[in-house]
């Protein structure tokens, strides 16, 4: 495609955007590489995460700071938005999507890189790159949507048993020597005795707290819609406000608090629910405003409601009840990772409000009928059930504090 054809198809604005975001950045790196290619790499760790300072990158960063690794290693964050908060010693940020001389210098001289979502090109063969991912898989098919570059040294995995499914979704061959089964740093949060995250949402105390985290169906970008079933209130299962209000009345009667966390990519144009006495609705903007950490919030919940999302996998690490909302299983367009996803589920399957009420009743009565099956699935999907993944990752990279 020549430049004239490209401008006709994409437009001048897009051409300038591509030039600014990618071409100038590559030029800067190639220029700096001329002066740094024969020098030793520096004790420097570049980190990128899902929404800046969160997810696996954020958890690994917290471990490094808490254990003083920043005394020896410079930590550089690739961020989407400018960080206003003061950072610890030997920590700085550079823009992820904008060219920067400082960023290009770090890309050319850093020894270690960890990525959750966006990959940067490896400048030197002796640099070490780790793909941590930003979730633990889930049930929906992802093949073709994630492309892991060949120059990534290590890919974090969950268990050898589950690896054939995981590598298939990433379009990788199995066995694969790049896979390392040490778990995900973000799950370390589950093993910290801290349930204060709930205080950011409510000061009240309830018999039970249930967290509902539906995956997005109708995406805010690219007019994407993964389900042909209409969501009249912008969430699965609940069709009208009468049912929504009735659900709240039942929760209030039983002193149960339901937190509905809307997926940050979900189109909110038809979101028809709001906060009630025993239901809290968290949009992506509200989560940022309250500075809520997903994993710390999951830690506070007595049970989880989800569907095809990766959070249903991740919550297994807490070994608490899970309900799967499947009211649009036949209308879900993406397809699933295996022919029969029911074999991978370890909890209540919820198709209607009656099923939802039964799930809530079992939570209140502590009738954990899926406990054995859940523990079986937990052992199948995860090799480790502890809070030491960040430690294992530091050891994998050969980091030392001295």
C-alpha positions, 0 to 999 in steps of 0.5 A, spaced: 500 500 500 503 506 497 502 513 501 497 515 497 492 509 497 493 509 505 491 516 506 485 515 502 483 509 506 485 511 513 485 519 512 490 524 514 488 524 522 490 516 522 496 517 518 499 522 523 497 518 529 500 512 527 507 516 525 506 519 532 505 513 536 509 508 532 514 510 527 517 516 531 518 511 537 522 506 533 526 511 530 528 514 537 529 507 539 534 505 533 538 512 534 539 510 541 541 503 540 547 505 536 550 508 542 548 503 547 548 496 544 555 495 546 554 497 553 552 492 559 544 492 560 542 496 566 539 493 573 532 496 570 525 493 570 520 496 565 512 494 567 506 495 564 499 493 566 492 493 565 490 499 567 496 502 570 499 499 577 494 494 577 493 487 575 499 482 575 504 488 573 501 492 579 502 486 584 509 484 582 511 492 583 508 492 590 512 486 592 518 489 589 517 495 593 515 492 599 521 488 599 526 493 597 528 491 590 528 498 588 534 500 592 538 496 587 533 496 581 530 502 577 523 500 576 520 504 570 512 504 569 509 504 562 503 508 563 497 510 559 495 516 564 500 521 567 501 519 574 500 525 579 502 521 586 509 521 589 513 515 587 518 511 591 525 512 590 528 509 584 521 509 580 519 513 575 513 513 569 514 514 561 508 514 557 506 507 554 503 510 547 507 516 546 514 517 543 519 519 549 526 520 549 527 517 556 522 511 554 526 509 548 533 510 552 529 505 558 527 500 552 534 500 550 538 499 556 533 495 561 534 488 563 527 486 564 520 487 562 513 484 564 507 485 560 500 484 562 497 487 555 501 491 551 507 488 548 513 493 546 518 490 541 525 487 544 531 491 542 536 486 544 537 479 544 539 479 552 533 482 554 528 478 558 521 479 557 515 476 561 508 475 559 504 475 565 497 476 562 491 480 565 487 474 567 486 467 568 483 465 562 476 464 563 471 460 558 470 464 552 474 463 546 480 468 545 484 464 540 486 469 535 485 475 539 492 475 543 498 474 539 504 473 544 511 475 540 516 470 539 521 474 543 518 473 549 522 469 554 517 467 559 509 466 559 506 465 566 501 459 566 497 456 571 498 448 571 501 443 567 495 440 566 491 446 564 496 448 559 494 445 553 487 449 553 491 455 555 496 454 549 491 453 544 487 459 546 494 463 545 495 460 538 501 456 541 504 449 540 504 445 546 508 442 549 512 449 550 518 451 553 517 458 554 511 456 559 513 457 566 507 454 571 508 459 577 502 462 577 499 470 577 502 475 582 495 478 582 493 472 586 498 473 591 492 478 594 488 473 596 492 470 601 493 477 605 489 477 611 486 484 609 478 485 608 478 493 608 477 494 601 469 493 602 470 500 607 471 504 600 464 502 598 460 501 605 461 502 612 455 498 614 456 490 616 452 485 613 451 477 614 454 476 607 457 480 601 456 477 594 460 480 588 457 480 581 462 481 576 459 480 569 463 480 563 462 485 557 457 483 552 456 490 548 463 493 548 464 500 548 469 500 542 468 498 535 460 497 536 462 490 539 456 485 541 458 478 543 451 476 545 445 476 541 440 476 547 438 483 549 440 486 556 434 491 557 438 493 563 445 493 561 446 486 565 444 479 564 439 475 567 434 481 570 429 483 565 426 489 568 426 494 574 420 490 578 425 484 578 431 488 580 427 492 586 424 485 588 431 482 588 433 488 593 428 487 598 429 480 598 437 481 600 435 487 605 430 482 608 436 477 609 441 482 610 445 481 604 449 486 600 450 485 593 455 489 589 454 489 581 461 491 578 460 493 571 466 491 566 470 497 564 469 495 557 461 495 557 457 500 553 453 504 559 448 507 554 443 502 556 445 501 563 438 501 567 440 500 574 442 504 580 444 503 587 439 501 592 439 499 599 442 493 599 445 493 591 451 497 589 453 498 582 460 500 580 462 502 573 469 503 571 469 510 573 466 509 580 472 504 581 477 509 579 474 514 583 474 510 589 481 507 587 478 500 588 482 494 587 479 488 583 483 482 587 482 486 594 475 486 593 474 479 591 477 477 597 472 481 601 466 477 598 463 471 601 461 468 594 462 470 587 457 471 581 460 471 574 459 467 567 464 466 562 469 471 565 476 470 567 474 472 574 470 465 575 477 462 574 481 467 579 476 466 584 477 459 585 483 460 588 479 463 594 475 456 594 469 460 596 462 459 592 461 461 585 455 462 581 455 462 573 450 466 570 448 462 563 442 465 561 445 467 554 449 461 553 446 459 546 446 466 544 453 468 546 457 469 539 464 468 541 464 461 543 468 457 548 474 454 550 472 447 550 466 443 547 462 442 554 464 448 559 460 445 564 465 440 565 470 446 568 464 449 572 464 449 579 458 452 582 451 453 581 449 454 574 444 460 574 439 461 568 433 465 571 431 469 577 429 462 581 436 459 580 439 466 583 435 466 589 437 459 590 444 461 590 443 466 594 439 462 599 445 457 599 450 462 601 446 465 607 445 458 609 452 456 608 450 450 604 456 449 600 454 443 595 460 444 590 466 444 595 469 438 593 468 439 585 470 446 586 477 444 590 478 439 584 477 444 579 482 449 583 487 443 583 486 442 576 487 449 573 492 451 578 499 448 581 500 453 587 495 455 592 499 460 596 501 468 596 508 467 593 508 468 585 511 474 586 517 471 589 517 466 584 517 471 579 523 475 582 527 468 583 525 466 575 528 473 573 534 472 578 533 478 582 537 479 588 536 485 593 544 486 595 
